[in-house]
Amino acid sequence: MSRRDEVLDALVAMSQFLGDPSRDYVILGEGNTSARIDDETFFVKASGTRLGGIQRQGFVAVRNAPVLEMLDAGELSDQEIDERLMAARVDQRGPVKPSVETLFHAWLLTQPGISFIGHTHPTAVNSIMCSRGWRDVIQGRIFPDEIVYCGVAPAYLEYTDPGCALARAIRKTVEEYRDRQGVCPKVVLMQNHGLIALGATPGEVQDITQMWVKVARVLAGTQAFGGPHFFSEENVARLHSRPDEEYRRRVARAEGR
């Protein structure tokens, strides 16, 4: 089996996992996923398709360079974005269109250690991200496994119109995060929108998504008892650097196919 086929099969399986209705991460046509094929191309979910039960034909291969050019092309109309996305497809035959959120997938897949992306709209996460107090609620870390699987902190941004504007805002947010933390985030949270999980493997994306959904549920639950008790910065640094926790991260990566 070629690498292209292996990547596509892995992406299909990951997408079906994230799109399983019982998990409540997405419904109907919500969310999108992607995977890097090589340095020049990647797969992304086709616009309008559903993650739940998605098959190979629900994805489209896209050339990276023409999509990245859109991020620095100035103001583009919705029609121009659609036309450029269609022109960026590896296979020009057929009507299948890449998701408009292909733009942020293209840029994020160029970042070190990121080969798979899962963007979902979990109810538990959006219960926070659609609230007035979202920024305060997500400021701290609350239990060790959050740090093991999701890193020292999520990146986050205010609501931005999907398309070029959102992709540019995500690029700026992630670059600023990388300057502060020295690494790319594992989690990007978007106000009134949802969650992006970034991983080296499909299993890592699944683990990050599951863990941050748990984080959201625990954060919501703490509101009944006076609000969350956040770890100190020293606690977070210690948990992130402990040898036993690093060992658990390595095991999780090895299992995350």
N, C-alpha and C positions, 0 to 999 in steps of 0.2 A: 504494500500500500504506500502511495506517495505521501510526502509530508502534507501536501495540500489536503488530501483526503483525511489524514489523521487529525489535522486541525479542525476541519469541518465537522467530523464526527464528534470530536470532543466538545465543540461549540454547541452542536445540536443537543447533546446530553446535558450540558450545563444549563442551557436555555430552558429545556423541558423541566429541569429541577427547579429553577427559579420561577418558572411559569405555572407550576403545579397549583391549582386553585386552593388546595388545602393549606398551603403555606401563607396565603394572603399577602403575597408580595406584589402581585399585579392582577388585574382583571382585564378582560376584553383585549384591546390592542395596546395596552400600556407597556411601557418599558422597552428596552432594546439591549442587545448584547453584541460583542465583537470579539475578534481574535486576529492576531497578527499572523500572516502566512509567511512573509519574509520582509526584508527591509523596504520593499517597494509596494507590497499589496497587503490587504487585509479583508476579512469577511465582516459584514455587518448585517443586522436584521433588516429585511425589506420593510418599507413603510406600509403600515396597515396590517401586517401579519401579527398573529398572537404567539406569545412565547409558550403558552401551554399547548403541548402536543406538536410544537413546530417541527418541521422536517427540513431536509437539506435544501429544498426549493424555496424555503423561507428566508434564505440568506443570499446576499449578492457580494461578489468579489469587487473590490474597489482599489484603484491606484491611489497611493498615498499623496504623491506630489501635487496633483491638481486640486485636491481637497485642502491641503495645507496652504496653497497659494491663496485660497479664498479668505483665509484669516487676515491677510495683509492687503486685501484688494479694495479697501475702502467700503463705502456703503453699497450693499447689493440688495436689489429687490427680491421679493419671494420668488418671482418667476426666474430671475437670474440664478438664484441659488438652486432651484429645481433643475434648470438646464445644465448647470455646471456639475451637479451631482450625477445626472444621467450621463454626461460626457465622461465622467471619471470612472465609469464601470469598465471592468476588464472585458466583459462580453457585451457588446453593444446591441445584441439581438434581444428582442422581447421588451415588454413594457415595465418590468419590475424596477421599482425606484428605491434607492437607498433611503433610509430614514433621514429626516432633516437633522437629527442629532449625530449623524455621521461625522460632522465637523469636529465635535469634541472627542469622539472616539479616535479619529485620525491623529489628533495631536497627542492624546494621552498614550496611545500605543507606540509613540516614539520615545517615551520616557524609560529610563533604565529599570529593568526588572518587571516591566508590565507587558504581558502577552495576551491576557484575557481581561475583558471588562464586562461587568454586569450592572446595568442601570435599571432600578426597580422603583416602585412607588408603594412600599409596604404601609399598610394602615397604621401600624404601631409607630413607625418613623414619622409619617405625615401628621399624626396626632400632635407631635411636637413641632415639626417644621411648619405647620400651618397655624400655629398658635402665636399670640402676641409676645409671649415670653421665651420663644425658642432660643434666642441667643444666650440668655442666662442659663437655661436648662442644660445646654450641651457644653458648658465651659469646663467641666471637670470630669475626671475619670472615677469610676465607682467600684470596680472589682478587677481582680488580677487578670482574668481571661480576656477582658476587654483589651487590655494592653498587649497581651501575648498575641492575639489574633489581629487586632485592629490598629496597633501602634500607639504612640504616645498621645496622639490627639487626631481628631478628624480635621480636614480642611472644610471650610464652609463659606457660603456666599448668599447674598440676598437674591430675591427673585429677579430673573433676567429672561427676556424673551427668547424662546428656543430658536436655534439657528446660529448665524454668525455671532450675534451679540452674546449668546450664552457660551459658545465655544471660546470667544475671546476673554470673557470674564473668568471661565474656568482656567484658561492658560495663565492669566494674571494671578489668580488665587493660588494655583499650584506652584508657580514660580516663587511667589512670596513665601509660601510654606516651606519649600525646599531651601530657600535662603536662610530661614530661621532654624529649621530642624536638621538640615543636612541630608535629608532623604525625601523621596516622594511620599505623599500620604497613601494610606491604604483605603481611606474612606473620604469621599467628598459628599457633603450635605448641602442641599439646595432648598432655600426657603420656598414654601408653597409648591414644591415640586417632588423631591424625593432623594434617593440615595444612589451613589455610584461606588461600586466596589472594584478595586484595582488589584490584580494578582498576576503572578508568574504562571499559574496553572488554573484550570477550571475549578479544581477542588478548593484552591485558595479563595477564589471569588465566592464560591458557595459558603465557605466557612466564615468569611468576613461578613457576608450578608446576613447569615443566620445569627452571628454574634451581635451585630449592631441592632438587629431587630430585638434581640433579648435586652440589650442596653436600653433601647427606647421603652420597652415594657417596664423594666425596673425603674427607670427614671419617672415614668408616669405613676407607677405604684407608690413611689416615695412621697408624692404630693399629698397623700392621705395622712402622712406621719411627719409633716413638718418640712418636707423637701429633702433633696439628696445630700448625703455626707460625702463630699469629694475628698479623694486622696490629696495629700500635699504634693508639691512638686518633687520633694525628696522621695516620697513614697513611689511616685510614678517612675522616677529615674532609677530607683533601686529595683523595682519590679521589671523594668525594661532591660536591665543589665545583668540580672541574676543568671548564673550559669544554668540552673535547672530550668528557668523559663526559656532561655535560648535553646536548650536541648528540646523542649516541647515545641518550639517554633520549627526547629529542623525536622522533627518527626512529622509535624503537621504538613510541612512542605513536601516531604517525601511521600506522604499518603495522598497529597492533593493532586491527583492525576486529572 
